[in-house]
């Protein structure tokens, strides 16, 4: 982060994330055109989950960069579906090859921590997410065999926390919230996992960019354009 050439908003967002606060990210005009509430997964609490579901209202998901994916052996959901096609031919027909704004779905598996009950409560989801971040941090410095065994000991699937896998080269081929939020936590020097939730409006659509920015202003939150993160990430990669 030190010496990073970036907009004031990006630099402020990195500080906010390091302090366990939420920031808002709008992806881009012509893409999803959605704003996500974003928090570093390692700082997720029941209060944070409650805020995401009440003021966001979309799907609460937790990202994993390629290092976490490799260490824990995390698949993309489409890979699992394709592997089922011989036994369940319907899965072949459900391939998400027509997403209007993207080339590939980021969805991975869903998980619950084994100490949760139903898995959906604020307490349960916060436990699952924070423990996933904790294991991910350990997995980055240990051999894969241990990490994968530990993942199975601590978590079960399916569950109520949706994992999102970043693309192999972050913000080179895909520019969604999965990559944008994960790039931010990496630049902040945190565990490479962010927890995100889309902001929904009361008109049956995503909350407009203007209303999301107004919400951020009222709450004193950082509001970022995806393009700001992309430029900062490219500078970060060049360092």
PyMOL commands that set and color helices and strands:
alter all, ss='L'
color gray80, all
select helices_A, chain A and resi 8-18+41-43+46-56+66-72+77-84+90-93+122-139+144-154+177-187+209-219+226-238
alter helices_A, ss='H'
color red, helices_A
select strands_A, chain A and resi 23-26+35-40+61-64+107-113+155-165+194-198+223-225
alter strands_A, ss='S'
color yellow, strands_A
deselect
rebuild
show_as cartoon
